[in-house]
Amino acid sequence: MVSSLIRLEVVEASRDYRYLLNRGYKQKVVLDLITSRYGLSSVERALLLRCVHSSRDVELIRGKIVGCVTGHPLIIDGYNVMLTIHSVLEGMNVFLCDDGFIRDLRKSYRKGVELKSLEEVAGLLASELPYLSPSKVTIVLDKNVSYSATHANVLRNLLGGVAEIILADKADVKVIGGDGVIASSDYVVISRVGRVYDLAGEIIRKHFKEKIIDLANMINT
């Protein structure tokens, strides 16, 4: 069944996009072709880019997903996780992608987070992390994002001793190099680590299920 929020043409475009990726064509070439063929908007183009992958890549990523982090260190890609949750707090929809991750369609993860919204996100994290029972929690924030130092202090105050907050010059490198389960939906990150957990997705499933559009099911139906 196609959601009223997604045009039938976008579902067809997603199928063609995946087919051509499976045939080995370069991603940008295919994306440009499909965007032109179906007259996709910039948002619809972003949906394909973020949520549709080759069958090989889907199998690779799904094989890394863990359903439990109990007893393991959890390294959180801070802005990736927080801004995905922040999207639903702002009333946006998020999408269940073909690799099993829930993603939003923000143009950039550089967008700032209002302190009030950050407090809401931190509250959701504070309630979820003890339930997961990791051995240790590290939240990595990109030092180059505006007000990142302020965000770090807010998180330290609101999360108490639940998590260690780190500001890194290159957050993705720090996260990828972490020894533990990685919480992120960033494809570049999750393609380069061994174990991944969709922390933002799990929180959204629990509290904002109505905001999820199951694109994966639409493509496969």
Secondary structure, 3 states (H helix, E strand, C coil): CCCCCCCHHHHHHHHHHHHHHHCCCCHHHHHHHHHHHHCCCHHHHHHHHHHCCCHHHHHHHHCCECCCCCCCEEEEEHHHHHHHHHHHHCCCCEEECCCCCEECCCCCCCCCCCHHHHHHHHHHHHHHHHHHCCCEEEEEEECCCCCHHHHHHHHHHHHCCCCEEEEECCHHHHHHCCCCEEECCCHHHHCCCCCEECHHHHHHHHHCHHHEEEHHHHHHC
